[in-house]
């Protein structure tokens, strides 16, 4: 769609993306690749995987990191290792993989509402959903701000439920000085290419429980415990050496990535300040934060344009902003059909999901780029009647 509100060509010749991968030091990465070729050890718990796991353990402050091929498999293995079944309570406002990891194992995800002040799951909503079939809770740390782990774990203890966390957004983040990854029975990180620390594709489950870690290590390698000895029904969830090489290279560049992310976040904060109906997510100053996500909420009662109109304008200028987690897991299949009335208990999720925009981020973005994006938003709001008219004409033309 072409809708250049400033006139002429779009603001950016090349699209700006949400989560464009950060690279780390290329020469270091290529050296590691050559070492992999020299060793001819490409997978099966290689030395770089072990080194990557050790680095994560040290940073997070946990006893065990079990690196895996991706975070979805890590979720599935963790869920099975914890022996969850029946119903498990999860936020409706999360990436669909959180729900799918349960559904694939014939466990019913029961969707809880969010706290609109934090975007994280509301613990009181979780507690209202507990039934005799509930065996566990999965909390999700949205945008790198940790959910209320204290309240969630208090509820779980009261009702004798197991707790784990989807920490895909929260690597390198803390809550009251305690790092994400150290809560619940275990937590799962994502090292997908779009994440703060990336390993091309990858994930990990981290835990302080020895028996749980041993079980997950068996499960990620078909249940093998040595040659020709299978102790448990497992799958193939192993991380490759090439992915671990990228993960290590990214991990070594972590402070530089944080610094870059923070500069972009601050540029957005300056440029968006005072715009009607636009609020920017605020990160806790006293905590460690990765600043990977720049999230705005558009209040349709105060903003001249609604969320979808602003997204259309930005896309027309090659700014590929995203409507993250829209429209919520409960409104996607198969859950929309399986639980058609779930929305009745999710008013805050529906409200906030219709307002959120995630703006482009990553080391390839500069503060100057962020300022241009802010100028586009500001101009669009000022020209709201013309923008709405142009969007309406475009919609009618394409209908």
VEXZA-256385 format. One record per residue (C-alpha): residue number from 0; residue in one letter; x negated, y, z negated. Coordinates in nm, 4 decimals, m for minus. Example, Ala and Ser with C-alpha at 12.3 -4.5 7.8 and 13.67 -1.06 7.14 Angstrom:
BEGIN
+-----+---+----------+----------+----------+
!   k ! r !        u !        v !        w !
+-----+---+----------+----------+----------+
!   0 ! a !  m1.2300 !  m0.4500 !  m0.7800 !
!   1 ! s !  m1.3670 !  m0.1060 !  m0.7140 !
+-----+---+----------+----------+----------+
//
This chain:
BEGIN
+-----+---+----------+----------+----------+
!   k ! r !        u !        v !        w !
+-----+---+----------+----------+----------+
!   0 ! x !   0.0000 !   0.0000 !   0.0000 !
!   1 ! x !  m0.1333 !   0.3447 !   0.0912 !
!   2 ! x !  m0.0292 !   0.6258 !  m0.1401 !
!   3 ! x !  m0.3157 !   0.8727 !  m0.1738 !
!   4 ! x !  m0.1697 !   1.1445 !  m0.3974 !
!   5 ! x !  m0.4729 !   1.3723 !  m0.3608 !
!   6 ! x !  m0.4426 !   1.3736 !   0.0173 !
!   7 ! x !  m0.6617 !   1.2016 !   0.2705 !
!   8 ! x !  m0.8404 !   0.8775 !   0.1960 !
!   9 ! x !  m0.8020 !   0.6885 !  m0.1328 !
!  10 ! x !  m1.0113 !   0.8174 !  m0.4221 !
!  11 ! x !  m1.2407 !   0.5109 !  m0.4144 !
!  12 ! x !  m1.3719 !   0.3487 !  m0.0974 !
!  13 ! x !  m1.4354 !   0.0251 !  m0.2881 !
!  14 ! x !  m1.1700 !  m0.0988 !  m0.5305 !
!  15 ! x !  m1.2235 !  m0.0547 !  m0.9030 !
!  16 ! x !  m1.1374 !  m0.3748 !  m1.0871 !
!  17 ! x !  m1.0449 !  m0.4710 !  m1.4403 !
!  18 ! x !  m1.3282 !  m0.6799 !  m1.5833 !
!  19 ! x !  m1.5764 !  m0.6667 !  m1.2942 !
!  20 ! x !  m1.8534 !  m0.9025 !  m1.4120 !
!  21 ! x !  m2.1519 !  m0.7702 !  m1.6056 !
!  22 ! x !  m2.4737 !  m0.9241 !  m1.4765 !
!  23 ! x !  m2.7502 !  m0.9040 !  m1.7335 !
!  24 ! x !  m3.1079 !  m0.9115 !  m1.6045 !
!  25 ! x !  m3.1130 !  m1.0676 !  m1.2580 !
!  26 ! x !  m3.4802 !  m1.1698 !  m1.2645 !
!  27 ! x !  m3.4354 !  m1.3486 !  m1.5953 !
!  28 ! x !  m3.1339 !  m1.5312 !  m1.4560 !
!  29 ! x !  m3.3201 !  m1.6380 !  m1.1424 !
!  30 ! x !  m3.6139 !  m1.7608 !  m1.3520 !
!  31 ! x !  m3.3724 !  m1.9793 !  m1.5481 !
!  32 ! x !  m3.2209 !  m2.1124 !  m1.2245 !
!  33 ! x !  m3.5668 !  m2.2119 !  m1.0995 !
!  34 ! x !  m3.6340 !  m2.3902 !  m1.4297 !
!  35 ! x !  m3.3075 !  m2.5823 !  m1.3892 !
!  36 ! x !  m3.4149 !  m2.6954 !  m1.0427 !
!  37 ! x !  m3.7587 !  m2.7944 !  m1.1728 !
!  38 ! x !  m3.6063 !  m3.0023 !  m1.4537 !
!  39 ! x !  m3.3291 !  m3.1451 !  m1.2344 !
!  40 ! x !  m3.1067 !  m3.1497 !  m1.5404 !
!  41 ! x !  m2.7864 !  m2.9838 !  m1.4237 !
!  42 ! x !  m2.5283 !  m3.0928 !  m1.6803 !
!  43 ! x !  m2.4670 !  m3.3372 !  m1.9711 !
!  44 ! x !  m2.5722 !  m3.1300 !  m2.2739 !
!  45 ! x !  m2.8847 !  m2.9802 !  m2.1201 !
!  46 ! x !  m3.1409 !  m2.7592 !  m2.2954 !
!  47 ! x !  m2.9854 !  m2.4316 !  m2.1819 !
!  48 ! x !  m2.6420 !  m2.5377 !  m2.3061 !
!  49 ! x !  m2.7973 !  m2.6169 !  m2.6449 !
!  50 ! x !  m2.9788 !  m2.2830 !  m2.6478 !
!  51 ! x !  m2.6578 !  m2.0982 !  m2.5592 !
!  52 ! x !  m2.4690 !  m2.2795 !  m2.8355 !
!  53 ! x !  m2.7399 !  m2.1927 !  m3.0885 !
!  54 ! x !  m2.7298 !  m1.8257 !  m2.9890 !
!  55 ! x !  m2.3547 !  m1.8129 !  m3.0397 !
!  56 ! x !  m2.3779 !  m1.9905 !  m3.3742 !
!  57 ! x !  m2.6330 !  m1.7354 !  m3.4956 !
!  58 ! x !  m2.4383 !  m1.4332 !  m3.3723 !
!  59 ! x !  m2.0993 !  m1.5460 !  m3.5021 !
!  60 ! x !  m2.2303 !  m1.6972 !  m3.8232 !
!  61 ! x !  m2.0792 !  m2.0447 !  m3.7812 !
!  62 ! x !  m2.2253 !  m2.3928 !  m3.8135 !
!  63 ! x !  m2.1067 !  m2.5313 !  m3.4814 !
!  64 ! x !  m2.0516 !  m2.4069 !  m3.1262 !
!  65 ! x !  m1.9226 !  m2.6587 !  m2.8720 !
!  66 ! x !  m1.9724 !  m2.5061 !  m2.5262 !
!  67 ! x !  m1.7281 !  m2.6150 !  m2.2562 !
!  68 ! x !  m1.6534 !  m2.5682 !  m1.8875 !
!  69 ! x !  m1.3831 !  m2.3082 !  m1.9552 !
!  70 ! x !  m1.1728 !  m2.1704 !  m2.2390 !
!  71 ! x !  m0.8533 !  m2.3476 !  m2.1308 !
!  72 ! x !  m1.0182 !  m2.6881 !  m2.1673 !
!  73 ! x !  m1.1671 !  m2.5681 !  m2.4979 !
!  74 ! x !  m0.8156 !  m2.4800 !  m2.6188 !
!  75 ! x !  m0.6806 !  m2.8183 !  m2.5121 !
!  76 ! x !  m0.9630 !  m3.0076 !  m2.6798 !
!  77 ! x !  m0.9343 !  m2.8036 !  m3.0002 !
!  78 ! x !  m0.5560 !  m2.8565 !  m3.0103 !
!  79 ! x !  m0.5954 !  m3.2311 !  m2.9642 !
!  80 ! x !  m0.8858 !  m3.2530 !  m3.2094 !
!  81 ! x !  m0.6698 !  m3.0845 !  m3.4742 !
!  82 ! x !  m0.3975 !  m3.3401 !  m3.3957 !
!  83 ! x !  m0.1308 !  m3.0764 !  m3.3400 !
!  84 ! x !   0.2043 !  m3.2042 !  m3.2143 !
!  85 ! x !   0.5744 !  m3.1171 !  m3.2144 !
!  86 ! x !   0.5918 !  m2.7367 !  m3.2238 !
!  87 ! x !   0.3116 !  m2.4831 !  m3.2530 !
!  88 ! x !   0.3788 !  m2.1126 !  m3.3011 !
!  89 ! x !   0.1981 !  m1.8734 !  m3.0657 !
!  90 ! x !   0.2454 !  m1.5096 !  m2.9689 !
!  91 ! x !   0.4526 !  m1.4505 !  m2.6566 !
!  92 ! x !   0.2134 !  m1.1663 !  m2.5729 !
!  93 ! x !  m0.0940 !  m1.3598 !  m2.4626 !
!  94 ! x !  m0.2494 !  m1.5029 !  m2.1477 !
!  95 ! x !  m0.0448 !  m1.7930 !  m2.0182 !
!  96 ! x !  m0.3267 !  m2.0430 !  m2.0832 !
!  97 ! x !  m0.2554 !  m2.0259 !  m2.4576 !
!  98 ! x !   0.0927 !  m2.1662 !  m2.3989 !
!  99 ! x !  m0.0084 !  m2.4013 !  m2.1171 !
! 100 ! x !  m0.2754 !  m2.5666 !  m2.3330 !
! 101 ! x !   0.0059 !  m2.6782 !  m2.5646 !
! 102 ! x !   0.2609 !  m2.7645 !  m2.2957 !
! 103 ! x !   0.0122 !  m2.9879 !  m2.1110 !
! 104 ! x !  m0.0052 !  m3.2005 !  m2.4253 !
! 105 ! x !   0.3721 !  m3.2164 !  m2.4649 !
! 106 ! x !   0.3655 !  m2.9737 !  m2.7569 !
! 107 ! x !   0.6322 !  m2.7037 !  m2.7600 !
! 108 ! x !   0.4927 !  m2.3483 !  m2.7801 !
! 109 ! x !   0.7289 !  m2.1447 !  m2.9982 !
! 110 ! x !   0.6937 !  m1.7760 !  m2.9162 !
! 111 ! x !   0.6553 !  m1.5158 !  m3.1899 !
! 112 ! x !   0.6995 !  m1.1407 !  m3.1555 !
! 113 ! x !   0.4246 !  m0.8797 !  m3.1768 !
! 114 ! x !   0.3423 !  m0.5890 !  m3.4033 !
! 115 ! x !   0.3673 !  m0.2940 !  m3.1611 !
! 116 ! x !   0.1072 !  m0.0984 !  m3.3590 !
! 117 ! x !  m0.1642 !  m0.3594 !  m3.2948 !
! 118 ! x !  m0.0410 !  m0.5640 !  m2.9939 !
! 119 ! x !  m0.1182 !  m0.8703 !  m3.2076 !
! 120 ! x !   0.1324 !  m1.1253 !  m3.3299 !
! 121 ! x !   0.3506 !  m1.0222 !  m3.6243 !
! 122 ! x !   0.2928 !  m1.2769 !  m3.9063 !
! 123 ! x !   0.6471 !  m1.2318 !  m4.0400 !
! 124 ! x !   0.7820 !  m1.3281 !  m3.6966 !
! 125 ! x !   0.5722 !  m1.6445 !  m3.7076 !
! 126 ! x !   0.7020 !  m1.7421 !  m4.0495 !
! 127 ! x !   1.0648 !  m1.7075 !  m3.9395 !
! 128 ! x !   1.0030 !  m1.9629 !  m3.6627 !
! 129 ! x !   0.8714 !  m2.2450 !  m3.8810 !
! 130 ! x !   1.0788 !  m2.5639 !  m3.8660 !
! 131 ! x !   1.0236 !  m2.9236 !  m3.9849 !
! 132 ! x !   0.8647 !  m2.9910 !  m3.6414 !
! 133 ! x !   0.6015 !  m2.7154 !  m3.6777 !
! 134 ! x !   0.2484 !  m2.8460 !  m3.7191 !
! 135 ! x !   0.0346 !  m2.5421 !  m3.6512 !
! 136 ! x !  m0.0203 !  m2.1781 !  m3.5630 !
! 137 ! x !  m0.2409 !  m2.0301 !  m3.2924 !
! 138 ! x !  m0.3243 !  m1.6652 !  m3.3487 !
! 139 ! x !  m0.4594 !  m1.4523 !  m3.0637 !
! 140 ! x !  m0.6959 !  m1.1564 !  m3.0999 !
! 141 ! x !  m0.5630 !  m0.9175 !  m2.8333 !
! 142 ! x !  m0.7988 !  m0.6648 !  m2.6714 !
! 143 ! x !  m1.0726 !  m0.7578 !  m2.9205 !
! 144 ! x !  m0.8834 !  m0.6319 !  m3.2246 !
! 145 ! x !  m0.8453 !  m0.9268 !  m3.4582 !
! 146 ! x !  m0.4964 !  m1.0320 !  m3.5647 !
! 147 ! x !  m0.3941 !  m1.0410 !  m3.9305 !
! 148 ! x !  m0.5867 !  m1.3552 !  m4.0174 !
! 149 ! x !  m0.5283 !  m1.3143 !  m4.3904 !
! 150 ! x !  m0.1486 !  m1.3093 !  m4.3542 !
! 151 ! x !  m0.1465 !  m1.5892 !  m4.0950 !
! 152 ! x !  m0.3616 !  m1.8186 !  m4.3054 !
! 153 ! x !  m0.1556 !  m1.7431 !  m4.6158 !
! 154 ! x !   0.1599 !  m1.8479 !  m4.4276 !
! 155 ! x !  m0.0131 !  m2.1599 !  m4.2974 !
! 156 ! x !  m0.1301 !  m2.2599 !  m4.6431 !
! 157 ! x !   0.2162 !  m2.2033 !  m4.7879 !
! 158 ! x !   0.3771 !  m2.4284 !  m4.5248 !
! 159 ! x !   0.0847 !  m2.6744 !  m4.4910 !
! 160 ! x !   0.0149 !  m2.5884 !  m4.1288 !
! 161 ! x !  m0.3111 !  m2.5947 !  m3.9330 !
! 162 ! x !  m0.4489 !  m2.2698 !  m3.7924 !
! 163 ! x !  m0.6728 !  m2.1970 !  m3.4960 !
! 164 ! x !  m0.7324 !  m1.8825 !  m3.2931 !
! 165 ! x !  m0.7587 !  m1.7893 !  m2.9275 !
! 166 ! x !  m1.0470 !  m1.5415 !  m2.9434 !
! 167 ! x !  m1.0938 !  m1.5011 !  m2.5669 !
! 168 ! x !  m1.0981 !  m1.1206 !  m2.5986 !
! 169 ! x !  m1.2886 !  m1.0965 !  m2.9252 !
! 170 ! x !  m1.6444 !  m1.2201 !  m2.8784 !
! 171 ! x !  m1.8760 !  m0.9861 !  m3.0675 !
! 172 ! x !  m1.5911 !  m0.8267 !  m3.2639 !
! 173 ! x !  m1.5346 !  m0.8252 !  m3.6383 !
! 174 ! x !  m1.2666 !  m0.7877 !  m3.9048 !
! 175 ! x !  m1.3675 !  m0.6492 !  m4.2445 !
! 176 ! x !  m1.7259 !  m0.7227 !  m4.1445 !
! 177 ! x !  m1.6572 !  m1.0888 !  m4.0620 !
! 178 ! x !  m1.7135 !  m1.1956 !  m3.7034 !
! 179 ! x !  m1.4439 !  m1.3388 !  m3.4801 !
! 180 ! x !  m1.5059 !  m1.7093 !  m3.4544 !
! 181 ! x !  m1.5283 !  m1.7705 !  m3.8280 !
! 182 ! x !  m1.1552 !  m1.7850 !  m3.9068 !
! 183 ! x !  m0.9132 !  m2.0777 !  m3.9269 !
! 184 ! x !  m1.0107 !  m2.4365 !  m3.8530 !
! 185 ! x !  m1.1698 !  m2.3212 !  m3.5262 !
! 186 ! x !  m1.1632 !  m2.0440 !  m3.2681 !
! 187 ! x !  m1.1968 !  m2.0524 !  m2.8918 !
! 188 ! x !  m1.4002 !  m1.8038 !  m2.6880 !
! 189 ! x !  m1.3822 !  m1.7412 !  m2.3147 !
! 190 ! x !  m1.6914 !  m1.6765 !  m2.1063 !
! 191 ! x !  m1.5033 !  m1.6324 !  m1.7798 !
! 192 ! x !  m1.6584 !  m1.3924 !  m1.5293 !
! 193 ! x !  m1.4235 !  m1.1108 !  m1.6365 !
! 194 ! x !  m1.5037 !  m1.1395 !  m2.0068 !
! 195 ! x !  m1.7424 !  m0.9351 !  m2.2200 !
! 196 ! x !  m2.0031 !  m1.2125 !  m2.2189 !
! 197 ! x !  m1.9732 !  m1.4328 !  m1.9122 !
! 198 ! x !  m2.1149 !  m1.7637 !  m1.7965 !
! 199 ! x !  m1.9491 !  m1.7492 !  m1.4530 !
! 200 ! x !  m1.6894 !  m1.9932 !  m1.5892 !
! 201 ! x !  m1.7094 !  m2.1171 !  m1.9453 !
! 202 ! x !  m1.5717 !  m2.1308 !  m2.2934 !
! 203 ! x !  m1.6507 !  m2.2612 !  m2.6385 !
! 204 ! x !  m1.4883 !  m2.3804 !  m2.9572 !
! 205 ! x !  m1.6612 !  m2.2651 !  m3.2766 !
! 206 ! x !  m1.6070 !  m2.4017 !  m3.6255 !
! 207 ! x !  m1.7575 !  m2.4529 !  m3.9690 !
! 208 ! x !  m1.6047 !  m2.8009 !  m3.9989 !
! 209 ! x !  m1.8566 !  m3.0771 !  m3.9321 !
! 210 ! x !  m1.6068 !  m3.3539 !  m3.8548 !
! 211 ! x !  m1.4015 !  m3.1318 !  m3.6225 !
! 212 ! x !  m1.7133 !  m3.0254 !  m3.4301 !
! 213 ! x !  m1.8265 !  m3.3871 !  m3.3926 !
! 214 ! x !  m1.4840 !  m3.4844 !  m3.2642 !
! 215 ! x !  m1.4760 !  m3.2026 !  m3.0080 !
! 216 ! x !  m1.8243 !  m3.2952 !  m2.8859 !
! 217 ! x !  m1.7032 !  m3.6493 !  m2.8243 !
! 218 ! x !  m1.3888 !  m3.5289 !  m2.6506 !
! 219 ! x !  m1.5687 !  m3.2964 !  m2.4064 !
! 220 ! x !  m1.7742 !  m3.5911 !  m2.2738 !
! 221 ! x !  m1.5129 !  m3.8634 !  m2.2219 !
! 222 ! x !  m1.5569 !  m3.9831 !  m2.5815 !
! 223 ! x !  m1.9106 !  m4.1109 !  m2.5231 !
! 224 ! x !  m2.1418 !  m4.1445 !  m2.8223 !
! 225 ! x !  m2.4548 !  m4.2717 !  m2.6510 !
! 226 ! x !  m2.4957 !  m4.5062 !  m2.3566 !
! 227 ! x !  m2.1984 !  m4.7339 !  m2.2885 !
! 228 ! x !  m2.0361 !  m4.6461 !  m2.6202 !
! 229 ! x !  m1.6978 !  m4.4700 !  m2.6128 !
! 230 ! x !  m1.5442 !  m4.3845 !  m2.9495 !
! 231 ! x !  m1.2549 !  m4.1585 !  m2.8545 !
! 232 ! x !  m1.0276 !  m4.0784 !  m2.5581 !
! 233 ! x !  m1.1924 !  m3.7735 !  m2.4093 !
! 234 ! x !  m1.2138 !  m3.5693 !  m2.0913 !
! 235 ! x !  m1.4792 !  m3.3878 !  m1.8898 !
! 236 ! x !  m1.5144 !  m3.0498 !  m2.0576 !
! 237 ! x !  m1.8905 !  m3.0045 !  m2.0385 !
! 238 ! x !  m2.0596 !  m2.6759 !  m1.9571 !
! 239 ! x !  m2.3184 !  m2.6947 !  m1.6781 !
! 240 ! x !  m2.6756 !  m2.5694 !  m1.7099 !
! 241 ! x !  m2.6206 !  m2.3005 !  m1.4445 !
! 242 ! x !  m2.3308 !  m2.1606 !  m1.6435 !
! 243 ! x !  m2.5336 !  m2.1715 !  m1.9644 !
! 244 ! x !  m2.8149 !  m1.9838 !  m1.7856 !
! 245 ! x !  m2.5722 !  m1.7048 !  m1.7012 !
! 246 ! x !  m2.4296 !  m1.7150 !  m2.0532 !
! 247 ! x !  m2.7740 !  m1.6755 !  m2.2102 !
! 248 ! x !  m2.8661 !  m1.3946 !  m1.9721 !
! 249 ! x !  m2.5399 !  m1.2190 !  m2.0518 !
! 250 ! x !  m2.5841 !  m1.2759 !  m2.4256 !
! 251 ! x !  m2.9297 !  m1.1182 !  m2.4135 !
! 252 ! x !  m2.7778 !  m0.8091 !  m2.2494 !
! 253 ! x !  m2.4960 !  m0.7860 !  m2.5032 !
! 254 ! x !  m2.5975 !  m0.4571 !  m2.6674 !
! 255 ! x !  m2.6454 !  m0.2885 !  m2.3291 !
! 256 ! x !  m2.3017 !  m0.4118 !  m2.2174 !
! 257 ! x !  m2.1429 !  m0.2766 !  m2.5365 !
! 258 ! x !  m2.3125 !   0.0589 !  m2.4847 !
! 259 ! x !  m2.1904 !   0.0772 !  m2.1238 !
! 260 ! x !  m1.8384 !  m0.0249 !  m2.2207 !
! 261 ! x !  m1.8295 !   0.2326 !  m2.4986 !
! 262 ! x !  m1.9414 !   0.5163 !  m2.2709 !
! 263 ! x !  m1.6643 !   0.4292 !  m2.0264 !
! 264 ! x !  m1.4100 !   0.4006 !  m2.3078 !
! 265 ! x !  m1.5088 !   0.7436 !  m2.4420 !
! 266 ! x !  m1.4862 !   0.8942 !  m2.0925 !
! 267 ! x !  m1.1333 !   0.7565 !  m2.0618 !
! 268 ! x !  m1.0463 !   0.8843 !  m2.4100 !
! 269 ! x !  m1.1631 !   1.2357 !  m2.3190 !
! 270 ! x !  m0.9858 !   1.2369 !  m1.9832 !
! 271 ! x !  m0.6529 !   1.1022 !  m2.1092 !
! 272 ! x !  m0.6311 !   1.3138 !  m2.4225 !
! 273 ! x !  m0.3131 !   1.5184 !  m2.4379 !
! 274 ! x !  m0.1395 !   1.3625 !  m2.1364 !
! 275 ! x !   0.2356 !   1.3359 !  m2.2021 !
! 276 ! x !   0.3552 !   0.9873 !  m2.2902 !
! 277 ! x !   0.0103 !   0.8290 !  m2.2525 !
! 278 ! x !  m0.1570 !   0.6671 !  m2.5529 !
! 279 ! x !  m0.4926 !   0.4901 !  m2.5489 !
! 280 ! x !  m0.5726 !   0.1877 !  m2.7642 !
! 281 ! x !  m0.7901 !   0.2873 !  m3.0618 !
! 282 ! x !  m1.0621 !   0.0593 !  m3.1931 !
! 283 ! x !  m1.1564 !   0.0490 !  m3.5633 !
! 284 ! x !  m1.4679 !   0.2619 !  m3.6142 !
! 285 ! x !  m1.5909 !   0.0542 !  m3.9082 !
! 286 ! x !  m1.5944 !  m0.2756 !  m3.7155 !
! 287 ! x !  m1.8061 !  m0.4301 !  m3.4429 !
! 288 ! x !  m1.6199 !  m0.3829 !  m3.1161 !
! 289 ! x !  m1.7031 !  m0.4902 !  m2.7606 !
! 290 ! x !  m1.4937 !  m0.2159 !  m2.5902 !
! 291 ! x !  m1.4222 !  m0.4554 !  m2.3047 !
! 292 ! x !  m1.0620 !  m0.3432 !  m2.2601 !
! 293 ! x !  m0.9345 !   0.0059 !  m2.1915 !
! 294 ! x !  m0.5620 !  m0.0138 !  m2.2534 !
! 295 ! x !  m0.3011 !   0.2579 !  m2.2239 !
! 296 ! x !   0.0644 !   0.2478 !  m2.3126 !
! 297 ! x !   0.3119 !   0.4556 !  m2.1131 !
! 298 ! x !   0.6137 !   0.5809 !  m2.3078 !
! 299 ! x !   0.8923 !   0.6104 !  m2.0469 !
! 300 ! x !   1.0770 !   0.8631 !  m2.2638 !
! 301 ! x !   0.7806 !   1.1009 !  m2.2826 !
! 302 ! x !   0.5881 !   1.0361 !  m1.9610 !
! 303 ! x !   0.7017 !   1.1924 !  m1.6300 !
! 304 ! x !   0.6306 !   0.8551 !  m1.4634 !
! 305 ! x !   0.6909 !   0.5068 !  m1.5956 !
! 306 ! x !   0.4301 !   0.2314 !  m1.6141 !
! 307 ! x !   0.5108 !   0.0695 !  m1.2806 !
! 308 ! x !   0.5064 !   0.4017 !  m1.0981 !
! 309 ! x !   0.1649 !   0.4862 !  m1.2401 !
! 310 ! x !   0.0285 !   0.1444 !  m1.1444 !
! 311 ! x !   0.1562 !   0.1944 !  m0.7893 !
! 312 ! x !  m0.0188 !   0.5330 !  m0.7694 !
! 313 ! x !  m0.3465 !   0.3896 !  m0.8977 !
! 314 ! x !  m0.3346 !   0.0963 !  m0.6566 !
! 315 ! x !  m0.2803 !   0.3438 !  m0.3748 !
! 316 ! x !  m0.6089 !   0.5056 !  m0.4761 !
! 317 ! x !  m0.7991 !   0.1718 !  m0.4906 !
! 318 ! x !  m0.7834 !   0.1652 !  m0.8714 !
! 319 ! x !  m0.6647 !  m0.1904 !  m0.9346 !
! 320 ! x !  m0.5211 !  m0.1410 !  m1.2825 !
! 321 ! x !  m0.3370 !  m0.4375 !  m1.4309 !
! 322 ! x !  m0.0099 !  m0.4980 !  m1.6138 !
! 323 ! x !  m0.1697 !  m0.7424 !  m1.8552 !
! 324 ! x !   0.0389 !  m1.0259 !  m1.9997 !
! 325 ! x !   0.3381 !  m0.8930 !  m1.8086 !
! 326 ! x !   0.6126 !  m1.0075 !  m1.8414 !
! 327 ! x !   0.5131 !  m1.2254 !  m2.1403 !
! 328 ! x !   0.4762 !  m1.6030 !  m2.1592 !
! 329 ! x !   0.8427 !  m1.6486 !  m2.2492 !
! 330 ! x !   0.9489 !  m1.4967 !  m1.9147 !
! 331 ! x !   0.7212 !  m1.7192 !  m1.7064 !
! 332 ! x !   0.7840 !  m2.0757 !  m1.5953 !
! 333 ! x !   0.8326 !  m2.3312 !  m1.7275 !
! 334 ! x !   0.9130 !  m2.1515 !  m2.0529 !
! 335 ! x !   1.1730 !  m1.9211 !  m1.9031 !
! 336 ! x !   1.3780 !  m2.2264 !  m1.8086 !
! 337 ! x !   1.2944 !  m2.4370 !  m2.1133 !
! 338 ! x !   1.3622 !  m2.1574 !  m2.3632 !
! 339 ! x !   1.6057 !  m1.9207 !  m2.1876 !
! 340 ! x !   1.7057 !  m1.7418 !  m2.5099 !
! 341 ! x !   1.3556 !  m1.6865 !  m2.6489 !
! 342 ! x !   1.3662 !  m1.3185 !  m2.5552 !
! 343 ! x !   1.6335 !  m1.2574 !  m2.8187 !
! 344 ! x !   1.3669 !  m1.2933 !  m3.0866 !
! 345 ! x !   1.1015 !  m1.0948 !  m2.8955 !
! 346 ! x !   1.2222 !  m0.7326 !  m2.8702 !
! 347 ! x !   0.8824 !  m0.5735 !  m2.9381 !
! 348 ! x !   0.7067 !  m0.8012 !  m2.6901 !
! 349 ! x !   0.9503 !  m0.7092 !  m2.4131 !
! 350 ! x !   0.9269 !  m0.3395 !  m2.4982 !
! 351 ! x !   0.5481 !  m0.3176 !  m2.5087 !
! 352 ! x !   0.4852 !  m0.5536 !  m2.2148 !
! 353 ! x !   0.6766 !  m0.3096 !  m1.9927 !
! 354 ! x !   0.4505 !  m0.0191 !  m2.0969 !
! 355 ! x !   0.0928 !  m0.1494 !  m2.0909 !
! 356 ! x !  m0.1729 !  m0.0730 !  m1.8286 !
! 357 ! x !  m0.5285 !  m0.2065 !  m1.8457 !
! 358 ! x !  m0.7678 !   0.0272 !  m1.6648 !
! 359 ! x !  m1.0848 !  m0.0732 !  m1.4759 !
! 360 ! x !  m1.3860 !  m0.1569 !  m1.6916 !
! 361 ! x !  m1.7287 !  m0.3186 !  m1.6737 !
! 362 ! x !  m2.0888 !  m0.2212 !  m1.6142 !
! 363 ! x !  m2.0232 !  m0.1502 !  m1.2472 !
! 364 ! x !  m1.7924 !   0.1324 !  m1.3574 !
! 365 ! x !  m1.9472 !   0.4664 !  m1.4543 !
! 366 ! x !  m1.8119 !   0.7345 !  m1.6891 !
! 367 ! x !  m1.7767 !   0.9518 !  m1.3787 !
! 368 ! x !  m1.5526 !   0.6864 !  m1.2208 !
! 369 ! x !  m1.3451 !   0.6793 !  m1.5398 !
! 370 ! x !  m1.3061 !   1.0572 !  m1.5249 !
! 371 ! x !  m1.1771 !   1.0336 !  m1.1673 !
! 372 ! x !  m0.9238 !   0.7696 !  m1.2736 !
! 373 ! x !  m0.8064 !   1.0031 !  m1.5501 !
! 374 ! x !  m0.7768 !   1.2875 !  m1.2999 !
! 375 ! x !  m0.5612 !   1.0661 !  m1.0775 !
! 376 ! x !  m0.3297 !   0.9870 !  m1.3677 !
! 377 ! x !  m0.3119 !   1.3532 !  m1.4688 !
! 378 ! x !  m0.2374 !   1.4629 !  m1.1105 !
! 379 ! x !   0.0270 !   1.1950 !  m1.0676 !
! 380 ! x !   0.2036 !   1.3074 !  m1.3857 !
! 381 ! x !   0.1975 !   1.6693 !  m1.2695 !
! 382 ! x !   0.3376 !   1.5715 !  m0.9300 !
! 383 ! x !   0.5876 !   1.3213 !  m1.0694 !
! 384 ! x !   0.8857 !   1.4244 !  m0.8497 !
! 385 ! x !   0.6800 !   1.4035 !  m0.5292 !
! 386 ! x !   0.5242 !   1.0743 !  m0.6386 !
! 387 ! x !   0.8617 !   0.9210 !  m0.7203 !
! 388 ! x !   1.0018 !   1.0372 !  m0.3871 !
! 389 ! x !   0.7041 !   0.8923 !  m0.1978 !
! 390 ! x !   0.7341 !   0.5618 !  m0.3828 !
! 391 ! x !   1.1062 !   0.5462 !  m0.3092 !
! 392 ! x !   1.0461 !   0.6139 !   0.0616 !
! 393 ! x !   0.7736 !   0.3501 !   0.0718 !
! 394 ! x !   0.9956 !   0.0970 !  m0.1019 !
! 395 ! x !   1.2833 !   0.1631 !   0.1408 !
! 396 ! x !   1.0456 !   0.1356 !   0.4373 !
! 397 ! x !   0.9147 !  m0.2026 !   0.3159 !
! 398 ! x !   1.2587 !  m0.3419 !   0.2272 !
+-----+---+----------+----------+----------+
//
